[in-house]
Amino acid sequence: MKMNKPKNYEEHPFAEYVRILGKGKKGSRSLTEEEAFAAMSMILDNKVEDLQLGAFLMLLRVKEESPQELSGFVKATKTKIDAPDDINVELDWSSYAGKRRHPAWYLFAALCLAEHGMSIFMHGASGHTADRMYTEDVLAELGVSVSTNWEMARTSIAKSNFCYMPLASLSSRMDEMINMRPVLGLRSPVHSLSRLINPLNASTVLQGIFHPAYSTMHQEAGQLLGYKNIAVIKGEGGEIERNPDAPLEVLHSGEDGLSKEVWPKMFEKRHVKADNMSVEYMKGLWGGVNSDEYAEGAIVGTMALALKLTGRAQTQPEAIELAQHQWKSRDKSRFN
């Protein structure tokens, strides 16, 4: 009886990158920046199978991505985002974590800074993790418009110095991947690389991370990407928000290389988890109806960090003083 020979299947082009990451303890390695660029380009062009994508993302998750991989991924992503080069912003502010212990006080920090002349481009994603307060949802309740295209972004920045654009509007493919978390059960490198995109090439980039081990990874990736001024903090809940009850370590990367700065804690006594997470409570604080020491510390502390990083203040005390002045002089009727 004659047996049929097995078919000689041709290997998929993306299999090479899965193999590099998954060839065992001794045979596997990290991708080079060039390999990471090529792999992410294929992913964004929908030239990979779903099975390959899941394997690729989880192999990276287990290994933990390198600064070179992050840099390659971000560079590939930036080539696919058709961002205009005539929208100038001072600060790139990423928002991908969501809040669950305290309200989104970082939003009031950003909006107050914008009221006082700092142009901010904020981008993020929502809904990928259950039971969290996300930027897009809070903005909707505050009555702040979300930009879903570049013309809307241009108008918003010109009008108010602030714009929020969802990741889905920047890259639908990236948004698909970040929303794989409930399926895969783990965060993927998309959560890191999305923070680093800086679509409008702002002069200053702020990064908030949750796991301290990722701090240096983002710092070094920012250097590889050539960002002139990038700072990484362990933000409250993973967002760019200062926890005023603890010292703040800021990892910086810029034209002078890598550096670190520590800000002292703002309060001696630690505060408990927030009882009220509602946007209505947030509105009350902005309007001066509610008083919340922790919230105001978080807002002022976050503003001070941005003011110093952008050069609007030269020292920590000067930054705190300026932030306090701007917060006190906000338009309290804005969200009435």
Stockholm file with secondary structure:
# STOCKHOLM 1.0

chainA/1-336         MKMNKPKNYEEHPFAEYVRILGKGKKGSRSLTEEEAFAAMSMILDNKVEDLQLGAFLMLLRVKEESPQELSGFVKATKTKIDAPDDINVELDWSSYAGKRRHPAWYLFAALCLAEHGMSIFMHGASGHTADRMYTEDVLAELGVSVSTNWEMARTSIAKSNFCYMPLASLSSRMDEMINMRPVLGLRSPVHSLSRLINPLNASTVLQGIFHPAYSTMHQEAGQLLGYKNIAVIKGEGGEIERNPDAPLEVLHSGEDGLSKEVWPKMFEKRHVKADNMSVEYMKGLWGGVNSDEYAEGAIVGTMALALKLTGRAQTQPEAIELAQHQWKSRDKSRFN
#=GR chainA/1-336 SS CCCCCCCCCCCCTTHHHHHHHHSHHHHCCCCCHHHHHHHHHHHHTTCSCHHHHHHHHHHHHHHCCCHHHHHHHHHHHHHHSCCCSSCCCSEEEEECSCBSSSCCHHHHHHHHHHHTTCCEEEEECCSSSSSCBCHHHHHHHHTCCCCCSHHHHHHHHHHHSEEEEEHHHHCHHHHHHHTTHHHHSSCCTHHHHGGGCCTTCCSEEEEEESSGGGHHHHHHHHHHTTCSEEEEEECGGGSSCCCTTSCEEEEEEETTEEEEEEECCSCSSCCCCCSCCCHHHHHHHHTTSSCCHHHHHHHHHHHHHHHHHTTSCSSHHHHHHHHHHHHHTSCTTTTC
#=GC SS_cons         CCCCCCCCCCCCTTHHHHHHHHSHHHHCCCCCHHHHHHHHHHHHTTCSCHHHHHHHHHHHHHHCCCHHHHHHHHHHHHHHSCCCSSCCCSEEEEECSCBSSSCCHHHHHHHHHHHTTCCEEEEECCSSSSSCBCHHHHHHHHTCCCCCSHHHHHHHHHHHSEEEEEHHHHCHHHHHHHTTHHHHSSCCTHHHHGGGCCTTCCSEEEEEESSGGGHHHHHHHHHHTTCSEEEEEECGGGSSCCCTTSCEEEEEEETTEEEEEEECCSCSSCCCCCSCCCHHHHHHHHTTSSCCHHHHHHHHHHHHHHHHHTTSCSSHHHHHHHHHHHHHTSCTTTTC
//
